[in-house]
Amino acid sequence: MTLTFDKSTGTGMKQYPVFIPIGFRDAQEAELRKLAYPYAKGKYYHIKTTDIEQVIALIVDVIMKTVVASGQSSASGKPTLVHAPVPTLPGVTVGDPDDDWI
């Protein structure tokens, strides 16, 4: 079974994973946009730095804030994915994925 869902045929895993890539240094944002999945829920993060401490800080910040915000959404009775607010670290870009290419 595939981890993706093909809307046209109805095959695959309907409860697909949300993939949020985090790139750094010279990672190409066009590639990060392609990796972010699915179109309606995915995001990508990119930080232009060679400082590994800043990269780790971004990763921890995004994961921590996303998990907490998503967990808090369960109080409404309809839990959902809530993305972290845009990080305040310098040089960070947050973007949406390309159109639903899968």
PyMOL commands that set and color helices and strands:
alter all, ss='L'
color gray80, all
select helices_A, chain A and resi 29-35+52-76
alter helices_A, ss='H'
color red, helices_A
select strands_A, chain A and resi 5-6+11-12+22-24+44-47+92-95
alter strands_A, ss='S'
color yellow, strands_A
deselect
rebuild
show_as cartoon
